[in-house]
Amino acid sequence: MKLCSLLYVTMVASAISSSSFATITYFEYPGWDCPNHGDYKSFPTTSKEDCFQECLNDQGCSAATLNYDQSRCWMKNSTTTFEPNNSVIALKAIAIEDGVDYTGGDYGSLPTANAQDCSRICFLDEECRAFTYRTSTQTCWLKNTIISRNTYPDAQGGIR
């Protein structure tokens, strides 16, 4: 998979449950498209914020692409490969939950400054399905399967 000018932006989201909050990190791929991969819904817009927000509000949406030539947002329930297209921006979100540890499925770990960096590394790694970031050790644990979701005060977890 080729990536061009990968950008990421972090936003604070509303509570996922009564006891945990999530930070939403969304990734932008300017000039890249996932054509005909998992398209299930589209709507007219020229705003990447509207396109991204609609995807966030739809549980079936795992990514979206905004086609500026068509003035249309394409919501996707899966993504596989990206192809160059200068009139498109691809958008993908990952929620990082405070106090959440995804156990098992570890295939790698590395030091990172924060959970957002950990989520970015997971997002760029095709094998990664989830991650847990331990704040006390500043360690990012990459997971290729999700065995269980547990509460752990020193952890921040997310699913790709």
Secondary structure, 3 states (H helix, E strand, C coil): CCCCCCEEEEEECCCCCCCCCEEEEEEEEEEEECCCCCEEEEEECCCHHHHHHHHHHCCCCCEEEEECCCCEEEEECCCCCCEEEEEEEEEEEEEEEEEEEEECCEEEEEECCCHHHHHHHHHHCCCCCEEEEECCCCEEEEECCCCEEEEEEEEEEEEC
